[in-house]
Amino acid sequence: MSADRIFSAWTADVPALVFVVLLGAGYLWAARRTRPWPPSRTVAFLAGLATVLLVTCSFLGVYDDVLFWPRAVQVVVLLMITPLLLALGAPITLLLAVVPGERLRRWGRGPLARALTFPLVISVLLIVPPLVIYLTPLYELTLRHAAVDELVRLVLLGCGFAYFWTRLRVDPTPREDHHLVSFAISFTEVIVDAALGLVLWLGPLRAAGYYEALGRTWGPDLRTDQIIGAGILWIGGDLAGLPFVGALALRWLRADERQAKIADEEPAPQGLWWENDPALAERFKRDR
């Protein structure tokens, strides 16, 4: 695969095109009806949709059934980058603004929604998909069956969006977990990325029979190809998570600033400190 082929090789992934057009048109229609709507949110959402086209219709989509590493790029982007950009677009806020429905709001605040967005559940949604894809027969199924491949991509997007939606909290969420929970999940994801990368780097070849049957005479050999893909999943996954960690730290800092401002605006307590402590105030009065 020469450098000129990287820029000239394109394919029309029809399901991806339909997905992007429908979501993009729906978002723009809703943003037009919801004014004023921040342009930065629209840019973030459309950029997320653009990444879908990049990994499915560019050379990555052309060679994802021939080489191991382009599919690794797709997994990282669809799980870590695309959902982050979509979540920054606040699509749920936009949906609630144009689709009046108290039932939808009640469901979003209900016990089922809170259970589905529990940190442990969200952690599983972020961490488990790559393990299932690469450590089970599912990987070869995605190579042999286009419908399975499209379904896996959709699941990656859904899992990633659920994570970034509940962690960034740009949109309303059923839970208000501390930001430290998000950092803990991110740290766990880094460890799992490293473990998966090592398994793919040192372990047996994935879908070896499929790739050998292709009879490819160009590009890296099967082992080198898988090592490159392992590095992308390991290092690329960690790098892809850095913008989220930065955004999370920024939101945490702003939340602390808001709390400090509220505390400064409240009147200063009168009397001695133990008289203002809720746990000691009543006892202090009794002793007097």
QUINORJO-V883015 format. One record per residue. N is the residue number from 0. RES is the residue in one letter. PHI is phi as a letter, one per 30 degrees, with the letter a starting at -180 (none if undefined). Layout:
n-><N:N>
res-><RES:RES>
phi-><PHI:PHI>
This chain:
n-><0:1:2:3:4:5:6:7:8:9:10:11:12:13:14:15:16:17:18:19:20:21:22:23:24:25:26:27:28:29:30:31:32:33:34:35:36:37:38:39:40:41:42:43:44:45:46:47:48:49:50:51:52:53:54:55:56:57:58:59:60:61:62:63:64:65:66:67:68:69:70:71:72:73:74:75:76:77:78:79:80:81:82:83:84:85:86:87:88:89:90:91:92:93:94:95:96:97:98:99:100:101:102:103:104:105:106:107:108:109:110:111:112:113:114:115:116:117:118:119:120:121:122:123:124:125:126:127:128:129:130:131:132:133:134:135:136:137:138:139:140:141:142:143:144:145:146:147:148:149:150:151:152:153:154:155:156:157:158:159:160:161:162:163:164:165:166:167:168:169:170:171:172:173:174:175:176:177:178:179:180:181:182:183:184:185:186:187:188:189:190:191:192:193:194:195:196:197:198:199:200:201:202:203:204:205:206:207:208:209:210:211:212:213:214:215:216:217:218:219:220:221:222:223:224:225:226:227:228:229:230:231:232:233:234:235:236:237:238:239:240:241:242:243:244:245:246:247:248:249:250:251:252:253:254:255:256:257:258:259:260:261:262:263:264:265:266:267:268:269:270:271:272:273:274:275:276:277:278:279:280:281:282:283:284:285:286:287>
res-><M:S:A:D:R:I:F:S:A:W:T:A:D:V:P:A:L:V:F:V:V:L:L:G:A:G:Y:L:W:A:A:R:R:T:R:P:W:P:P:S:R:T:V:A:F:L:A:G:L:A:T:V:L:L:V:T:C:S:F:L:G:V:Y:D:D:V:L:F:W:P:R:A:V:Q:V:V:V:L:L:M:I:T:P:L:L:L:A:L:G:A:P:I:T:L:L:L:A:V:V:P:G:E:R:L:R:R:W:G:R:G:P:L:A:R:A:L:T:F:P:L:V:I:S:V:L:L:I:V:P:P:L:V:I:Y:L:T:P:L:Y:E:L:T:L:R:H:A:A:V:D:E:L:V:R:L:V:L:L:G:C:G:F:A:Y:F:W:T:R:L:R:V:D:P:T:P:R:E:D:H:H:L:V:S:F:A:I:S:F:T:E:V:I:V:D:A:A:L:G:L:V:L:W:L:G:P:L:R:A:A:G:Y:Y:E:A:L:G:R:T:W:G:P:D:L:R:T:D:Q:I:I:G:A:G:I:L:W:I:G:G:D:L:A:G:L:P:F:V:G:A:L:A:L:R:W:L:R:A:D:E:R:Q:A:K:I:A:D:E:E:P:A:P:Q:G:L:W:W:E:N:D:P:A:L:A:E:R:F:K:R:D:R>
phi-><none:d:d:d:d:e:c:c:d:b:b:c:d:e:e:d:d:d:e:d:d:d:d:d:d:d:d:d:d:d:d:d:d:c:c:d:c:e:e:d:d:d:d:d:d:d:d:d:d:d:d:d:d:d:d:c:c:d:e:d:d:d:c:d:c:c:c:d:d:d:d:d:d:e:d:d:d:d:c:c:c:e:d:d:d:d:d:d:d:h:d:d:e:d:d:d:d:c:c:d:a:d:d:d:d:d:d:d:c:d:d:d:d:d:d:d:c:d:e:d:d:d:d:d:d:d:c:d:e:d:d:d:d:c:c:b:d:e:d:d:d:d:d:c:b:d:d:d:d:d:d:d:d:d:d:e:d:d:d:d:d:e:d:d:d:d:d:d:h:d:c:d:b:d:b:b:d:d:d:d:d:d:d:d:d:d:d:d:d:d:d:d:e:d:d:d:d:d:d:d:d:c:d:d:d:d:h:d:d:d:d:d:d:d:i:d:c:b:i:d:d:e:d:d:e:d:d:d:d:d:d:d:d:d:d:d:d:d:d:d:d:d:e:d:d:d:d:d:d:d:d:d:d:d:d:d:d:d:d:d:d:d:d:d:d:d:d:d:d:c:j:d:d:d:d:c:d:e:d:c:d:d:d:d:d:d:d:d>
